[in-house]
Amino acid sequence: MLRKTIPLIFLFILIPFTSISCDDDASSEKVGSPCDETTDCDGVCNTAVPGGMCIKPCSDVDLCGSGTNCLPFSDTESYCVPTCTTVDDCRDGYVCANGMCRPPVPLGGICEETEDCEACETQTSCPEGKTVECNEGICSIPCSQMDECPSTTYCGLSGDAYWCVAVDFEQGENTFGDSCAQGTCADDFTCLEMGTDNILSYCSKECTVDRDCPPSMRCADNGSGSNWCLKRKNCDTCNMDGQCGFQTDRCVTADPAKADATYCSVACDPDRAGTCPVDYSCMQGYFCED
């Protein structure tokens, strides 16, 4: 028996994939059966999922037997996995999602309903006391800060509350918010001229709503008559630190009695001159106020 370990995508979720290849004969366990390193599978044993699962390499749906389907695990490899209509068609410990039997989906994974999602208490990345729900097609939790969400998501407004939502804006070099004072922007991005001699210029795009932009930016008219993703600046409204335009900025409260009285400000030192912008003062709370 040949044992190998390769990283593959299982139903759009990256997990470690340990496979044990076996001979294809009448005594082999069929696709979907539980397995371990001693099991003779009709294909390979994926030991990275609960109880292990026999899966079979394929290149087309017609090559999979009845009750199974050919699923891409990566750009180059596909395997037959059990199909399902309801969770009752799957083994214990598995859910039926997208017509396939798979392990419960962790935070940030694709889901159709809350039952597809793994409980918070079994995930080390899930903050204590949170409840996982399927929201906007991904397993999500309510949030109040960016660091509560997994890396494939961010804390964004969904309906009338903040949830860990999917990243639906472009990322990478020379995209949103990156300086273009001495360089250029990525394709389809524009360099917005900012500051004296444009030294504060950054890359951006036109937008329709705030969700078109990264959380540190808002969708607003920059004076051109069109809405652009703009960095939040001093006194712009916010709900959390991660929404303010610069890493050292903080979302502060002017009046704790008012839910909407929060705005972006700059941390400052009252004993040092020049730590606040012009026309701002460093108040007792160590933030600049107009």
Wavefront OBJ file of the C-alpha trace (Angstrom):
o trace
v 0.000 0.000 0.000
v 1.246 3.471 -0.879
v 0.562 6.262 1.594
v 0.733 9.910 0.612
v -0.342 13.262 2.026
v -1.542 16.020 -0.313
v -3.486 19.262 0.323
v -6.845 19.218 -1.475
v -10.073 21.202 -1.444
v -13.008 19.229 -0.042
v -16.207 20.891 -1.190
v -14.567 24.297 -1.372
v -12.929 24.026 2.067
v -9.182 23.545 2.308
v -8.365 20.678 4.670
v -5.409 18.308 5.047
v -6.021 15.260 2.864
v -4.286 12.019 3.801
v -4.952 9.208 1.344
v -4.113 5.513 1.317
v -4.396 4.006 -2.166
v -5.745 0.454 -2.483
v -6.426 -2.241 -5.028
v -9.783 -2.150 -6.832
v -11.433 -5.520 -6.253
v -14.761 -6.994 -5.197
v -13.797 -6.990 -1.512
v -12.942 -3.267 -1.459
v -15.048 -0.868 0.592
v -17.298 1.286 -1.598
v -17.182 5.065 -1.949
v -18.514 6.784 1.177
v -17.596 3.961 3.564
v -15.649 4.736 6.758
v -11.973 3.824 6.563
v -8.533 4.081 8.148
v -4.963 3.118 7.224
v -5.880 -0.589 7.382
v -8.974 -0.362 5.132
v -9.005 -1.658 1.559
v -10.935 1.103 -0.264
v -12.197 1.104 -3.819
v -10.015 4.152 -4.473
v -8.340 6.006 -1.590
v -9.108 6.648 2.068
v -9.394 10.289 3.092
v -8.429 10.061 6.763
v -8.718 13.824 7.335
v -12.527 13.678 7.646
v -14.536 12.199 10.564
v -14.190 8.409 10.617
v -12.337 8.501 7.292
v -14.095 8.183 3.932
v -13.390 6.015 0.902
v -13.308 8.179 -2.225
v -12.428 7.234 -5.796
v -10.459 9.226 -8.413
v -12.539 10.322 -11.409
v -12.460 12.649 -14.385
v -16.140 12.767 -15.292
v -19.449 12.194 -13.524
v -20.109 9.123 -15.699
v -17.105 7.375 -14.120
v -18.712 7.436 -10.661
v -21.126 4.729 -9.579
v -24.755 5.104 -8.590
v -25.225 7.336 -5.547
v -21.918 9.157 -6.048
v -20.735 12.180 -8.003
v -17.400 13.449 -9.336
v -16.221 16.424 -7.301
v -13.124 18.593 -8.023
v -10.813 18.610 -4.988
v -8.209 20.778 -6.725
v -7.342 22.100 -10.177
v -5.929 18.711 -11.164
v -7.701 16.059 -9.077
v -11.337 14.976 -8.694
v -12.897 12.192 -6.614
v -16.226 10.382 -6.411
v -18.111 11.189 -3.199
v -21.584 10.156 -1.950
v -24.571 12.200 -3.083
v -27.548 13.017 -0.887
v -30.932 14.676 -0.743
v -31.204 15.077 3.028
v -28.864 14.576 5.977
v -30.521 11.181 6.542
v -28.739 9.958 3.398
v -25.334 10.599 5.021
v -23.314 8.853 7.714
v -23.372 10.092 11.307
v -21.121 13.110 11.673
v -21.767 14.321 8.108
v -24.195 16.826 6.619
v -25.861 17.037 3.204
v -24.752 20.260 1.509
v -24.816 21.097 -2.196
v -26.089 17.549 -2.769
v -22.943 15.977 -1.268
v -22.241 14.234 2.043
v -19.478 16.173 3.784
v -18.230 17.033 7.272
v -19.915 19.999 9.006
v -18.671 23.262 7.515
v -16.358 25.470 9.632
v -16.583 29.259 9.918
v -16.239 30.904 6.527
v -17.220 27.766 4.593
v -20.027 27.576 2.035
v -23.436 26.469 3.356
v -27.077 26.227 2.335
v -28.600 26.160 5.812
v -27.456 26.446 9.423
v -27.523 22.650 9.841
v -24.576 22.464 7.403
v -22.348 24.399 9.824
v -20.064 23.055 12.529
v -21.002 24.077 16.076
v -18.958 26.913 17.539
v -17.822 24.942 20.590
v -15.938 22.415 18.426
v -13.960 25.092 16.541
v -10.866 26.643 18.109
v -11.240 29.725 15.885
v -14.791 30.437 17.075
v -15.047 32.959 19.959
v -16.625 31.542 23.111
v -20.334 32.159 23.459
v -21.015 32.702 19.746
v -23.644 30.792 17.748
v -22.873 29.791 14.163
v -25.530 30.394 11.502
v -25.642 30.146 7.723
v -25.753 33.792 6.655
v -25.370 34.997 3.065
v -24.348 31.478 2.032
v -21.448 31.057 4.472
v -21.146 29.738 8.030
v -20.980 32.920 10.060
v -21.199 34.487 13.526
v -22.288 37.933 14.745
v -19.243 40.173 15.266
v -18.188 43.514 16.688
v -14.481 43.521 15.718
v -12.538 42.362 12.656
v -10.381 39.872 14.589
v -13.450 37.799 15.500
v -13.812 36.623 11.884
v -11.775 33.982 9.968
v -9.312 35.190 7.336
v -11.634 34.521 4.391
v -14.256 36.872 5.862
v -14.511 40.254 7.558
v -16.907 41.904 10.000
v -19.419 43.682 7.765
v -22.978 44.944 7.851
v -25.465 42.251 6.828
v -29.062 43.421 7.026
v -29.270 45.445 10.221
v -26.432 43.726 12.119
v -22.720 42.984 11.770
v -21.705 39.443 10.740
v -18.591 37.735 9.411
v -19.316 38.120 5.699
v -17.488 36.934 2.588
v -14.808 39.170 1.085
v -16.494 40.496 -2.062
v -13.955 43.138 -3.049
v -10.653 42.751 -4.883
v -7.453 42.255 -2.892
v -3.767 42.317 -3.753
v -1.027 44.801 -4.566
v -1.958 48.196 -6.009
v -5.646 47.773 -5.213
v -7.911 49.456 -2.650
v -6.104 51.992 -0.466
v -2.585 51.238 -1.721
v -0.433 54.305 -2.330
v -0.022 55.387 -5.938
v 1.957 58.567 -5.236
v 5.075 56.969 -6.707
v 3.546 54.191 -8.757
v 0.518 52.872 -10.572
v -2.664 51.000 -9.722
v -3.808 47.544 -10.775
v -6.010 47.121 -13.847
v -9.493 48.641 -13.444
v -8.309 50.780 -10.498
v -7.853 54.557 -10.525
v -5.329 56.667 -8.624
v -7.292 59.203 -6.560
v -5.220 62.371 -6.164
v -4.940 63.351 -2.507
v -2.803 65.723 -0.439
v -0.203 68.322 -1.351
v 1.595 67.260 -4.543
v -0.608 64.133 -4.409
v 1.627 62.486 -1.779
v -1.428 60.874 -0.149
v -2.893 59.520 -3.402
v -4.230 55.957 -3.306
v -5.849 53.377 -5.582
v -9.616 53.005 -5.637
v -12.709 52.144 -7.668
v -16.192 53.511 -8.153
v -18.822 51.893 -5.924
v -22.522 51.656 -5.186
v -22.621 50.585 -1.515
v -20.087 50.302 1.331
v -19.867 46.519 0.836
v -18.196 47.181 -2.547
v -15.237 48.537 -0.554
v -12.869 47.128 2.108
v -14.076 47.752 5.689
v -11.563 50.596 6.186
v -13.214 52.521 3.338
v -16.695 53.888 2.661
v -18.622 54.479 -0.548
v -19.052 58.237 -0.966
v -18.864 61.106 -3.448
v -15.309 62.456 -3.606
v -16.493 65.710 -5.134
v -16.492 64.427 -8.692
v -20.195 63.608 -8.730
v -19.457 59.858 -8.572
v -19.197 57.517 -5.595
v -15.757 56.046 -4.883
v -14.301 53.834 -2.167
v -12.716 56.440 0.130
v -10.582 55.929 3.227
v -12.415 56.891 6.381
v -10.825 59.954 7.940
v -11.146 61.933 11.168
v -14.768 62.375 12.253
v -16.199 59.923 9.704
v -18.754 57.635 11.362
v -17.684 54.090 12.267
v -18.697 51.049 14.298
v -15.301 49.481 15.042
v -11.567 50.274 14.869
v -11.045 48.225 11.709
v -13.335 50.546 9.763
v -11.081 53.577 10.187
v -8.742 54.378 7.312
v -5.368 53.984 9.011
v -3.970 51.342 11.370
v -3.386 53.771 14.231
v -6.896 55.273 13.992
v -9.545 54.321 16.515
v -13.333 54.333 16.510
v -14.276 56.409 19.569
v -17.541 57.390 21.236
v -18.540 61.017 21.706
v -21.650 60.220 23.738
v -22.076 56.666 25.146
v -25.829 57.320 25.406
v -26.124 57.645 21.626
v -25.683 54.533 19.483
v -24.657 56.539 16.410
v -22.220 58.897 18.152
v -19.061 57.017 17.140
v -16.421 58.355 14.773
v -12.855 57.770 13.591
v -10.117 59.577 15.482
v -6.340 59.533 15.876
v -4.553 58.328 18.992
v -2.507 61.163 20.486
v -0.301 62.234 23.402
v -1.498 65.354 25.297
v 2.085 66.011 26.409
v 3.436 66.143 22.852
v 2.639 68.866 20.344
v 1.772 67.924 16.780
v 0.224 64.524 17.449
v -3.167 65.754 16.187
v -4.149 67.203 12.802
v -4.471 70.988 12.430
v -7.490 72.442 14.307
v -7.788 69.333 16.502
v -6.905 68.973 20.199
v -5.740 65.967 22.195
v -8.448 65.394 24.761
v -8.246 63.523 28.050
v -9.266 60.281 26.371
v -6.047 60.469 24.296
v -7.882 60.951 21.012
v -7.971 63.992 18.760
v -11.211 65.978 18.790
v -12.303 69.016 16.811
l 1 2 3 4 5 6 7 8 9 10 11 12 13 14 15 16 17 18 19 20 21 22 23 24 25 26 27 28 29 30 31 32 33 34 35 36 37 38 39 40 41 42 43 44 45 46 47 48 49 50 51 52 53 54 55 56 57 58 59 60 61 62 63 64 65 66 67 68 69 70 71 72 73 74 75 76 77 78 79 80 81 82 83 84 85 86 87 88 89 90 91 92 93 94 95 96 97 98 99 100 101 102 103 104 105 106 107 108 109 110 111 112 113 114 115 116 117 118 119 120 121 122 123 124 125 126 127 128 129 130 131 132 133 134 135 136 137 138 139 140 141 142 143 144 145 146 147 148 149 150 151 152 153 154 155 156 157 158 159 160 161 162 163 164 165 166 167 168 169 170 171 172 173 174 175 176 177 178 179 180 181 182 183 184 185 186 187 188 189 190 191 192 193 194 195 196 197 198 199 200 201 202 203 204 205 206 207 208 209 210 211 212 213 214 215 216 217 218 219 220 221 222 223 224 225 226 227 228 229 230 231 232 233 234 235 236 237 238 239 240 241 242 243 244 245 246 247 248 249 250 251 252 253 254 255 256 257 258 259 260 261 262 263 264 265 266 267 268 269 270 271 272 273 274 275 276 277 278 279 280 281 282 283 284 285 286 287 288 289 290
